[in-house]
């Protein structure tokens, strides 16, 4: 991966005043035009900067659904989605199910809590 794309990735994760940097701001910081930024990123990462950033946010949401009891609203905010309807649509497009259904089948925290509780009860007998 080129140094320029590494810098673009770093900037995609940075925030300014609580908001993600725009493509124009990122392009300016790496001395490229907006179209040059898109082209350089797409060649190396096989996706656009916008899609990459969205997939990263969806990965954060997926992990939170699997490992926490946060509400869907809280997960929407923590994963930097502007509203729940966009989050639900994008999540379903990527994973094939709604966030609620995904959590029902993939939540790991409860399974660990239940097995620890069962083991503790069995050892007390």
Secondary structure, DSSP 4 states (H G I P E B T S, - for coil): --HHHHHHHHHHH-EETTEEPPHHHHHHHTT--HHHHHHHHHHHHSS-HHHHHHHHHHHHHHHHHHH----HHHHHHHTT-S-HHHHHHHHHHHHSS-HHHHHHHH--HHHHHHHHHHHHHHHH-
